[in-house]
């Protein structure tokens, strides 16, 4: 991956990029027909309805706990999958070239093959555990929702309204996230709600608003986007969790590498405000360090005693079968007896999805997981995360989804996200939409090159030849 051109590595000119659409040059807009926003279709509405319902589940404003009820917890997945299915049926009916329909499927299979194999393995292991071992709390949810990522990628690739689909999802996520942050910060209902494990969903939204192009010439929009960028960055502190602090650092680093380092060199005003805010942050950090040194009971502990016991149990499982683990045919949760725990009658999962993958799938599962992420990262870095600045809305969304996906790894390294349906569908849908955008832009780039080559041939054929006859 070291040779890939990308904005994240500061090299943005090695691959030819689509020309930006401007009002002054309408001819340029004709070269990017797929970037023009189109109306949503029924399949897009169903897909978004499923994801927005999942957002409602995790926000849970009325404390209904729908994500824990057997009849409703998988409803977002069912609705979103119906949207993907309808989109595929529509594509099969209305696309005349069958190769145009099959191409996205083969590309997704190629890019996501390791994770697809991992998801199928987890699903089969969970079904085996339920059928032959009588285990009810299996890893079926983990495999099922992992595979949905590639259905989300499929919809983004074949939907003509992909730009609007991704934009609406991120704006809906931002709206629900604002509610959750305000609820945590004010505790207006006296419920003392903490939306822990959603740090990777909320904080990286700052990337989207930092990179969106709509605020470049409009001061009102520019200031609102600056406010939202700061809002979501500071939202990480409201969680009062160590993972929240880690996600803040990751998001800041991402925005700096992707955008702010360029602005720091180009804009004197931005340079001044950056140094001022860095100075203020250092002073606040020093004051906070001195305060919490005296009030250590206010700091998040991270439950190290409980975590180490669950990690030790997972490690023993891995050592007993390091190659393929249990084949995901064991229980997803176990009775925790070291302490008295009221939550879930003490039946708890390992407090790390990565440790679960290691214990249940061994080295094979870990290699498939790493290989899958690296393959998707390679495709994304090549086209979706590269390009000239300023970016269009789709590429800004791709950066946001990429940061969300990276932050998700940080969060589920220390928390059990994959076993929770509502959180799992949001996490894997982000990953899938990033892959869909990357593959769409890959195809668009290839089409532009072929179009340019086709336009050059007639001009070479019809060019007047020089007269070499001398009378």
N, C-alpha and C positions, 0 to 999 in steps of 0.2 A: 504493500500500500504506500510505500514511501515515495513512489514515483508518480502518484496521482495528483493532477492539478486540482486545486480547490482553493476557495477563498479562505478556508480555515488555515491553509498553509501559506497564505500571502501571495500565491501565484495564480493570477486570475486571467491571464492572457494567452495561455498555451492552447486552449481549445477555442475554436470560433463559437461565439455565443449569439443567440438570437438578438436582433436589433431591437432596441426599446421602442415601444409604440408612442408616438407623439402626435399632437394635433397638427404640428407644422408639416409633418411628413406622413400623410395618410397612406402612401404607398407601402410604408413599412408595416402597417397594420395588416395588410393583405398577406404578408409572409408568415403571420402567426395566427391562423384561423382558429387553432385549438385553444388559444389563450383568451379568446373572446368569451365573456361570460354568457351562458345560456340559461334558460329557465329550467328549474328543477322538474324532474319527472316523478311519477308515482314511486318508482323504485328508489329514487334519491330521498323522497320524503319518508319512506318506510325505514331506510337505513338510518337516517338522522333521528327519526322518532325513537328507534331502539337505543341509540347512544344518549339522546337527551333524557330518556326514561332512566337510563343507568346513572346519569348525573343527578336526577331527582332522588334515586335510591341512596346514593352516597351522601347527598346533602341532608336528606331525611328531615325536612323542616317541621314535620308534624310528629316525629318519633314513631312512625308506623312500623319501622324495621322490615320493610318489604323484601329486602335482600336476604332475610333469614327465614322467610316463609317458603315452604316447599313449592307451592303452586305459583308463586310470583317471582322467585329469585332468578329464574332463567328466562323470564319474559322479555327482557331487553335483547338477549341473544336471539330469541325466536323471531322477534319483529325485525331486527337488523338483518338476520339471515334471509327472511322473506324478501327484503329489499334487494339483497344481492341476487337471489334466485330470479326475481322478476327482471332485474337488469340483464341477466344472462339470457333469459327467454326473449326479451325484447331485442337484444343484439343478434340472437340466432334468427329471429324472424325478419328483421329489417335490414341487416347487413347482407348485401348481395355477395360479396367476396367472403367465402368461408375461411380463407386464410387470415383475413382481418379479424375474425372472431377467435381463431385458435391461437394466434400469435401471443396475445397477453397471457394466456394460460401457460404456454410453454416457457415464456420468460419468467413468470412468477415461480414456476416449478424449478427452473434452473437456479434462480437467485436464492430461493428459500429452501432448497432441497434438504440441507442438514436439519433445520428446525422443523420442516414438515415430517421428516423421518422421526425426529424426537417426539413430536406431537402424536404421531400414529403409535409409536412404541408406548408412550405413556397411556394413551387411550386403551390400547389392547391389554396392557398390564392391569389397568383399573377394572376393565370388564372381566378379566380372568379372576381377579381377586373377589369381585362381587359374585360371579357365577359359581366358582369352584371352592372358594375359601369362605364364602358367606360374610365377607367384609362389606359393610355399607359405606364407611367413610374412606373412600378410595381416592385415587388421583385422577379420576375421570374428568373432573372440572379443569384441572391443569392442562391436560392434553386437548380437550375440546376447545377451550378458549385460546390456546396457543395457535391451533389450526385456523381459528376464525381470523387471525391477522392476515392471512393470505386471501381470504374471501374479501376482506376490506380493501386489500390492494387491488384485487380484481375489479371491484366496483369503481374505484378511483380511476383505473386505467380505461375502462370502457364507457364511463359516464361522460357525455358531452358537457355536463355541468359540474365537472370535477372541481373547478375553481370555487364555485359557490358552495359546493358540498363541504369542502375543507374549511372555507371561511366561516360558514354558518356553525360548523362544529366548534371551531375555536372561539367564536364570539359567544356561543351558548355556554361553553366552558368558562369563559371569562365572567359572564353574568352570574352563573351559579357560584363561581369561586369568590366573587365579591361578596355575595351573601354569606358564604361560609366564613370568610375572613372577618367580616363585621360581627357575625354571631360569636366567633371565638374571642374577638377583642373586647366586645361589650358585655357578653353574657346577658343579653337583654331578657332572655326567658328564664334565667336562673337554672339552666340545665347543665352548665359547666361542660359543654360539648367541646371536644378536641378532635378535629378531623385529621388525626395522626394517620400516616400512611398515604395521604393525598398530597404530600409535599411536591412530588414529581409531576402532579397534574396542575398545581396552582402556580408555583414559583416560576417555572420556565415560560409561562405566558408572557413574561417580561421580554423574552426574545422576540416574540411576534410583534409587539408594539414598538420595540426598539428598531426593528428592521422594516416595518411596513412602509411602502412608498407614498401613501396618501397624504402624509404630513410634510412633504418636502417644500411645497409652495403655499400651503394654507396654514397660516399661523395658529388659527384656532385648533385645527386638527393636530398640528405639530405639538402644541402645548398639552392637549388632551392625551396624546400618545406618550409624551414625556411623563405626565402624571401617572398613567397606567403602568408604564415601565417601572417607575419607582415604587408604586403601590404593590405590585406583585413581587418585587425584590424584597421589600420590607415585610411582606406577608409571611416570609419564612420565619421571622422572629416570633410571630404570634403563636406558632405551634409549640414553642418552648421545648423542642425536642432536638437531640443531636443530629438526627437525619435532616431536619429542617435547616440547620446551620450548614451542613455539608452540601445540600442542594443549592443554597444561596451562593456558596463559593463556586460551585460548578457552573451555575447560571451566569454569574459575573464573569468568570473566565471565558465562557463561551461567547458572550456578547462582546467582550474585549477583543478576542481573537477574530471574530467574524465581522465586527463593524467598528467598534470604538477606537481601535488602534489606528485605523485609517483616518477617522475624524480628528483624532488627537494630532496627527501630523498636518492635516489640511486646514483646520479651523482654530484660530487663535482664541476665540471666545470659548470654544469647547475645551481647549487645553486649560484655560484659566479655571473654568468651573470644575473640571475634573480634578485638578490639583487641590482646589478648595475643598471639594467633597471628600477627597482622600484624607486631607488634613483633619477635617471634622470627624471622619470615621475613626482615625487613629486616636484622637483625643477621647471620643466616646468609648472606644475599646479599652483604653487605659483606665478610664473612670469605672467602666463596668467590671474590669478585672479586679480593681481594688475593692469595689463594693461586694462582688460575689465571693471574694476571698474571705470576707467577714460573714457572709450569709450563704454558706455553701449548701444549706438545705434547700435553697431556692433553685439550684441548678438541676437540670434533668440528670437522673442517675443512669438511665439506660438499662436498668434491671440487670446488672452484670451477673449476679448470682444465678438468676433464673436462666439467662441466656447461655451461660457457660455449661450448665447442666444439660440443656437441650442440645447444645453443640457437641458435648462429649458423647451423648447417646447416639447422635447422628454419625460421629466419627467412628465409633465402635462398629456401627453397621457397615460403614465404608471399608474398614479394615478387614471385616469378616468376609467381604466379597468385593474387592476393589475394582474388578473389571466391569461387571454389569450390575453390581449391587443386588437389590431384590427384584429387579426387572419391573419396578413400580407395581408390584403385586402385594405390597404390605399395606398396613393402615396409614392413612394420611395424618391422623392425629392419634395421640396416645394419652393414657391416663397419667397425669402428672401428680406424683405423691410426695415430692420433697417439701412442698408448702401447701397450705390450705388455700385453694383458689376456687372462687365462686363462679367465675366465667366459664360457660359451656360445661358445667359440672366437672371441671378440671381436665377435660379432654382437649388438649391443645396440640397444635402443630409445632414443629421446629421453628424457632423464631428467625428463620432465614430460608428463603426459597432456594438459594444457591446451595446451602448445606443439604437441603432435601434432595435436590438434583444429584448431588455428590453421593449421598447415602443410598438413594433408591436406584440410581442409574450407573453409579461408578464412573470410571474414567471415560467410558464410551459416551455417556450422557453429557459429561462436562465438555468433551471434545466436540460433540455435535452442537452444543450450545454456543461455544466460542466460535466455531467455524461458521455457524449460521449468522451470528452477529457480524463477523468480519466480512462475509460475502455481501450482506445488505449494506454495510458501511462502505464497501468498495464501490458498489453501484451508486449509492447516494452521493459520495464524495465526487464522483466523476462528473455528474451533471446537475443534480438537484442542489448541491451545496457549493457549487462553483458558479462563476459568472461575474460579469461586470457590475459595479454599483452605479446608481441605485438599483435595487432588485425589484422585480414585480411581486405582486401579492402572493403568488403561488410559491415562489422561492423563499419568501419570508416565512410562509407557513411551513415549508419544508425544514427550515432551520429551527423553528419552534418545535416541530415534531421530533427532530433529531435530538434536541436538548432534552425534551421530555423522555425520550427513549433512554438516553444516557442517565438521566436522573432516576429513572425507574430502576435501573440496575443498582444504583446506590441505595434506594429505598428497599427493594426486595432482597438485597443482601443482608438486611438486618430485620426484615419483617415478612410475615407470610401473606403476600399479596395474591399469589396465583390461585389460592384456594377460595378466594372470595369472588363470586361471580361478577358483581357490579364493578368492582375495582379492576378485575382481570379483563373484562371486555373493553374498558376504557384504555387500559395500558396497552393491550395488544392491538386495538384499533388504531392507536396513534402510530405504532410501529408499522402496521400494515399500510396505512395511508402514506407514510413516508416512502415505503417501497413502491407503492403505486405511482406516486409523483415522480420518483427517480426513474422508473421504467418508462413512464409517459414522456418525460423530457429526453430520455435516451432515444426513443423512437422518433421524436420530433427533430432532434439533432441529426439523426441519420437521414430523415426525409429532406431536411434543408440541404444537406450535402449532395444528395442525389438530384435534387431540383436544380441546384447551382451547376452541377455537372451537365445536366440535360440542357440547360440554357446556354452553356458555353459551346456545345457541339454545333448547333446551327450557325452560330456566329462565326465559328472557324471555317465551316463548310462554305458559307456564302460570302466570306470576305474576299474582296477583289484581289486577284493575283497580280504581281508586278509584271509589267511587259518587258520581256527580256530580248525581244527582237530589235535589232538596230539596223535601220535602213541605210 
